[in-house]
Amino acid sequence: MKKLAENADSRAAFMAALTFRHACKVFDEKRSLPREDLGYILEAGRLSPSSLGLEPWRFLVVEDRVIRRALRSACWNQSQITTASTVVVILALTADLKLETGYAERMLRRLATSPPEIEEALQIYRDIVRGDLAAWSIAQCHIAAAQMMMAAAVIGVDSCPMGGFEPEAVAHVLQIDRSKLEVALLLALGYRARPQPPKQRLALGELVQRRL
């Protein structure tokens, strides 16, 4: 099969999606996200890469407008929560990631092909759990969020990643047990209500260094 990156049309389409995507602040409340498009975006999240293949995320889809009105106050009163068609709350596993639960070993065994490989992967994971496990899990969730935003952009759906919220208040509204799950971020999905402002980015020359 010809590599996707070798196809000029595929490259152009991907760059067009990158240009289209922006953090949409105000959504068109009259437009609903089709069920199949939401499924496509969630599937992009499911297929996201994660460290050691542990998939330490869960996706909570919030469409109920009464719940979202309550959720808005927990998210610094940001209008995206109530104007978007759908809000996906990305939850980071915490309790299940502890070594004694067996979750990590079960996930690692899916990919390892021999006992030495399993032990090597477990040793790497032991090093991870000695650190801030919740922070590590939340960082992994941001990978899934990025993939979902790009999948949305490819099909013309707008998004806004939202890190401005009170975790305890969000957990209270959504009845999330924070001893087991942490709120990583919220992803608002829908369609923009106003034209996108020009994209502002630093030039590559300001970002890239080389060691030749």
N, C-alpha and C positions, 0 to 999 in steps of 0.2 A: 504494500500500500504506500502510495506517495505521502511523504511527510506533510502534515498540515502546514508547517511553517514554510515549506517550499512553494506553497500556493500563494501567488501575489494577491489574489482576491481575499483569501483568508486573513492575510496580514493586514490588508486595508480594512476589512470588516472589524478585526480586533481593535485596531487603532481608532476606528470610528466609534466603537463602543467605549473606549477609554475617554475619548473626547466628550461623548454624550453624557457619561456618568458625572454627576456632581452631587454634593450634599444638599438635597432638595429640602428647603425649609418650609415651604407652603405647598400642600398637595391640593388637587382638585377633589373636593369632597363628593362630587357627583359621579365620579368614575370609580368603578369597582374593579379589582384585580381578578381576572378570570381564574377559576380553580386550577385549570391545567397550567397556567403560567406560574401560579404559586407553587404547584408541585414541581415544576421545572427548577425553580429557584431553590427550593428545599433540597432537591436531589443534588444540585451543585454543592450545597453545604455538606450533604452526606458523603460525597465523593472527595471532599477536601483532604489534603495530606495532614498528618499529625505526627508528632514525635513518637517513634516506636510503634506507630499505627494504633495508638490507644484510643483515638476518637473520644476525647474527654469532653464532649459537648452533648447537649440536648436542646431541642428547639421547641419552644412554646409559642404557638400561633394564637394571637389575641385579635379577634375581630369584633367582639361584642362592644358596642359603643358605650354602654353604661360602665363596663369595666374600664374602658380606655379613658373615660372622663375621670374616673378615680385615679387611674394610673398617671394621668397628666400632672396632677399635683405632686406626685412623687418624682416627677422628671423635670423639676424646675419650671413647670408650667409651659413647656415647649409645645407649640401648636402642632408639630409633626405627629404627635401621639394621637390627636383626635381628627386631624385632616387627612391622614394617610388612609388608604383602603385597609391595610393590614399592618400589624406590628408583630415582628418575630422577636421574642425575647430569647437570647442565647444564654443558656445556663451552663456553667462550668462544673463538672463533676469534682467533688472533693472527697467525701467520705469513701466512696467506692474505690478511689485511687490508692488508699492505704494498702500496703503490702498484704496485710493479714486477711483482706477481703477475698483475695484470689482473682479479682477482676483483671489486674494487670497481667498476671501469669496466663490467664485464659486468653487474653487478647494477644499476648506475645507468642503463644503456642500456635496461633493461626499462621504466623509468618515464618517462624523458625523451622528448619528442616532437620535439625539434629540436637541432641542434648547439649553439646557444647555451645551451639548457637543460642539456645534458650537461656543457658546460664550466663552467657556474655550479655545478652539483652537484659536479664534480670539485674546484673551487676550495674549496668548503666542506669537502670531504673532506681536501684537503691541509692545511687548518687543523687538522682533527681529528688527523691522523697526526703532526703536530708535537708533540702532547701525549703523554700516557700512553695509548697505544693499548690496552694490556691492560686498564687500568682502565675505559676507555670501553666496551670490549667486554663486560666483566663487568657493568657497569651496565645495558647493554641486555638481558643475560640475566635480570636481575631482573624486567624487564617481562614476559618470557615466563613466568617462574615465577609471578608474580601472576595472570596469566590462567589458568594451569593450576590454581592453587589455587581460583580462583573457579569454573571449570568443574567441578572435583571437588565443590565444595560444592553446586552446583546439583543434582547427581545423588546427593547423600548420601554422598559419599566424603570421608574425613578426610585431612588432609595436615599436613605439618610442614616448613617451609623450614629448612634447616640450613646455617649459615655457620660452625659450629664444627668445623673439621677441619684437618689438616695437609696442605696441597696436595701436597707431595712424596711423602708416604706414600700418599695416595689415588691419585696417579698411578702409583706403584709397584704397588699392588695391582691396579689396573685396566689396567696397561700402556698408559698414556697418554703420548704424546710431548709434553712440556711446551714443547718448542721450537716446536710448532705449535698446541697447544691449552692453555688454562688452565682449571682447575676453578673455576667460578663459584660454584656452590652445589649442595647435594643436596636433593632433594624426596622425602620419605617419603610413601607413599600406602597407605591401607588403611582400617580401621574402628576407632574408638575402643574401648578395653577398659573404660572407666569414664565416668560422666557428665561432660559438659563443665562447667567452672566458669562462673559468671556472667561475661559479657563486661564488661571494664572499659575505658572510654574517656573522655577529657576531653570536656566539653561543647563544642559548636560555638563558643559565646561565648568560650571560652578559646583557640580555635585560629584564628578567622577575624578578619581586619581588613578594613576597607573604605576605599576612597578614592572618595568620591562628589562 
